[in-house]
Amino acid sequence: MKKAPTIRDVAAEAGVSVSVVSRVLNPESGPVAPAKRELVLRVIGELGYRPRAAARELSVGHALTVGLVVADLANPFFAQLADRIVWEARSHGVQVVVMTTQEDPHLEAESLDTLLDRSVGGVIATPTGANVDKWARLQALGVNVVFVDRTIAELADVDVVSIENTDSARRATEYVLGLGHTRIGLISGPLTTSTGRSRIQGYRTAHENFSASVDPQLIRDVPFRGDGGGDAVGSLLGLRDAPTALIVANTAQVQSSVRRLVQIGVRIPEDLSVVVFDDNPWTELTSPPLSVIRQPIDMLAVHSLELVLGRMQGRLPSAPRTIEVSADFVPRSSCSPHVLSPIK
């Protein structure tokens, strides 16, 4: 078995002293010229050296530090997720550095550079789907990464915690199909994200299980930011053969979508049955209360933190883990059997 490279191997290959490599790995310990720092980082990547960031922190008696990279704090789902992760971390005596990407790959890249400079031992993140090389480099430098809610297919060795996205969308769609609806609109997240692709797949699978055809015109994948949900609602209801039911599987676009329905006077469920991926209190306070896929945010937070701490403290086998938690489907009075003609 090939021996794992050491810090001395890195120093020798880069033609620098061990102390220089140490300062690159621990920026707070002293300055390093930018060109030399880049050289050392390149050699670290080439050799596959994996410094144990958590062990360094423990050895000097510092509290463990975890980076938390969330997609958008304006999205209630991610705001709640961040709050729960910070709460869980505090109960373990772990410090959390919170950063938001606002769904922007460029901001995400900057966030990863910042966290690397902070020498965090682990990162919990909802990735944008881009920056594959930067994520891989973070891992190569010994930072333990856990993706929550989303995955990146090219990074198969990263631990993942998510809800059962495909199954959740399948259950919601089958419920509506079971009420006799055959024209079901779907508003999902962008296809660049694993959640967007998985929820569309669940929608398609439900139709297959019911031997029902899928009309591609009824599927809208929209960005998480902006007013894409409302625009998609207008587009769907403007179809000649408009949907009689709607599933909003893009959590960030639920409010925009429902707002547009109210603005144009759609009666729920008389004109349109509605299911949303959202677990905020307001969905139960609308008239009528909305049927929802309730996402288990607490469980996502607990599993994410347990995984990253387990990696940082060397308590887990090397093989990557994928944890999928089941979401609850909560039927309410926003759905009814299809007995009326589609909206014209």
N, C-alpha and C positions, 0 to 999 in steps of 0.2 A: 504494500500500500504506500502510495506516495506521501511523503511527509509534508504537512501543511507548512507554507512559507511563514517565516517569522519576521519581526520588525528588523532584525539584523540583515535578513535576506533583502528586504526592501532597500535598506540603507546602502548595501553593497551594490545592488543593481543600479541605483540612482546616483551612486558616487557621492553620497552625503553621509554625515554622521547620524548615529541613532537618535541623538538629541534633536536633530532637524526633523526627522520623521515624526518624532514624538510631538514636536511643536505643531506640525501640520495636522496631526490627529487631535491635538488639544490646543486650539488657537489662543485660548486665554493664557497659555503657559509662556508665550513669547512670539515675536514677529518672525515671519519668513518671507523672503523676497517672492513676489508673485510668480516669476518664471520658475523658481526652484520649487515652489509649492505645487505648481501645475505638473512639473516633472515627477515629483514624488507621488502625486495622486494618479498619474498615468501608470507608473510602475506598480502601484498598489493594485490597480485594476488589471494590469497584464499578468501579475503573479497570482491574483486571486487571494491576496492577503485579506483576512477578515479580523480586524481588531475587535476585541470584545468591549464595546463601549460601556455596557452595564457593569462589567467587571472593573473597569477603570474607575467608574463612579463609586462603586462599593469599596474599592481598595483605599480611596482617600476619604471615605466617610461622608460623601455627599448624598443627598437624596436623589433617587432615580428621577430622570427627566424624560418625558415623552412629548413628542411633537404631535399635534392634532391638526390635520389639514382638512377643513370642511369646504364643501363646494360653494355654499351660499347661505350666510346667516340670515338673509331676508326670507329664506324658505323655512317655514315653521318646523318642518321635519328635521332639517339639519340643525336648527337652533336648539330644539329639544334634545337631539342626539348629542350635541356638544355639551349641553348642560349636564346631561346624565353621565357622560364620560368623565367630565371634570369632577363631578360629585363622587363617582366611584374611585377615581384616582386619589382624591383627597383622603378617602377612607383607608387607602393603602399607603398613605404618606408619600405619594408620587406627585411631582410637579408637572404641570402641563403647559406647554407653549402652544397657544391657539393661533392658527392662521387661516385666512379664508382666500379662496382663489376666485370667487365670483364667476365660476365656470369658465375662467380664462386660462388657457394653457400657458400663456406667458407669465401670468401672475403665479401659477402653480410652479413653474420652473424657478422663479425667484424665491418662492417659499422654500423649496427644497434646498437651494443654495444656503439660505439663511439658517435652516435647521442643521445643515451639515456644519456650518460655522459654529453653531451653538453646541455641537458635539452631543446631541441627544442620543440616547441609547436605543430608542424605538420611535416609530411613527405609525399613528393610526390615521388613515386617510380615505376620503371618498374621491378617487381620481377622476380627472376629466376624460381620461382615455388616451391622452397624449403623453409626451415626455418619457417614452419607454426607456430610452438610454439613461436618463437622469434617475429614474427609479432603480434601474439595474445597477447604476453606479453607487447609489445610496446603499444598496444591499452589499455590493462588493466591498464597501468601506466598513462593513460590520454593523450597519444600522438595521435593526429588526423591523420589518414592515408588515403591517396588517391592513388590508383593504376592507372597508366596511361599506355595505350597500351596493358597491360596484366592483367590477373586476377588470383586469386588462389581460386579454387572451395571451399576449406575448410573454407575460410574466407568470408562468405556471407554477413557479416555486414560491409564490407569495401566499401567506395565510389570508383567508377570506371569510368574512362574516356577513351574511345577508339574509333577507327573508326569502322564502320560496317564491320568487317572482313569477316564474312560469306557471306554477300551480295556483298562485293567487289570482292571476289574470284568467286562468282557465275556469276556476270556480265561479268567479264573478260573471264571466260570459255564459257559462252553462246555466247559471241561475236565471239570467235574462232570457236565454233561449228556451228554458223550461216554461217561461211565462208566455211563450208563443211568439216572441219577437224574432224576426229573421233579418231585419235591417238594423244592425247595431253599429253605431258609430264608436270609434276608439280614438282617444287622444292620448298619445304616449310620448315618452321622452325621445330625444334624438337617437338615431341609430348608431351614433358613435359611442353610446354608453351601453353597458351590458344590461342595465335595467330596461332600457328602451327596447332592445332586441328581445329580451326574455319575455316581457309582457305582451309584445306583439305575437310571439310564438305561442304563448298561453291562449290568447284570443283565437289564433288559428286552430290550435289543437281542440279547443272546445267545439268549434264549428265542425271539425272532422268527426268528433265523437257523436255529434248530432246529425251527421250526414248532410250538413248545410254548407252551401257554397259561401265563399268569402269574396266580397266585392272590394277590390283594392281602393276604390274611391272613398270607402268608409273609414279608412285608416289614415290618421294624421299624426306624424311624428314632428313635434315642435320643440323649440329650445326651452330650457328651464326658465330663463329670464325673459322679461318683456311681456307682451300681451298676446302671445301666440295661442293660448287656450281660447280666448274670446274670438279671435280671428278664425280659429278652426271651427268653433261652434257656428259662426255665421256661414262659413263655407259649406259645412255639412248640411245645415238646414236649408241651404239654398239649392241643394241637389233636386233634380226633377223627381227622383224617387228617394225622398229624404228618410233618414233613420227614424224609427219609433222608439229607440232606446239609445242611451249614450253611456259609455264607460270612460271616465277621465282617469287614466292610469299615470298621468304626469302630476305628481303631488304638488309641484310648484305652480301648476296652472289651474288648480281646482277653483280658486277664488275668481280668477279671470273668466273661466268657463261659466260658472254659476251666475256671475254678475251679468254676463251677456244674455243668458237665458232669461233673467229677470227683466233686463232692459227691453227685450223684444217681445215680452209678454207670453212666453211659453208657459203653459200650465203643466206642473209636475204633480202626479204622473199622467194626468189625462191626455196631454199631448206627447209627452216624452218621459219614459222611465229613465232614471239616472242612478248610476253607481259611481262613487269616487274613491280614489286611493288617498285617504286622509283620515286622521284620527284626532282632529282638533275639536274642542267642545262646541264650536259654532255649528258644526255639521249636524248636531243633534237638536240645535235650537232653531234651525230654519223651518219654514212652513212649506211643505212637509219636511220632517227630518230626513236626512239623506242616508241611503244605504251606503255602507263603507267597507273597504278593506282596512282593518285596523292593524297598523304595523307595530310590532312589539319593540318599541324603541329601547325600553329598559334592558331587554335581553340582548339586543345588538350591542349596547354599551358594555354590559357585563362581560359578554364573550370576547369582545374586542380587547378590553383591558386585560382580561385573564390571559389571552393569547400573547399579547405583546410583552407582558411581564414574565410569562413563562419562558419566552424566548430570551429575554434580556438576562434572566437569572439561570439560564441553562437547564431548565427543568423539563423540556419537551424534546421528543425525538426530532431528528432533523427533517423528516418528511413534512411537506407543507400540509396544512389542514384547511378544510373547507367546512364551515358550519352554516347550515341553513336552518333558520327558525321559522316556524309556521305562523302565518298571519291569520287573524280571525276575520271571517266574513260576517258582517252584521247587517242583516236585511231590515229595512225600515219602510216607511210608507211612501218613499219616492219611486217605488217600482210597483207596477200593476200588470195584470194580464193584458195582452194586446188584443183589444176589441175594436179599436178605432182605426181609421185610415191614417197613413203617414201625414205629417205636417206638410201643407202645401204653401 
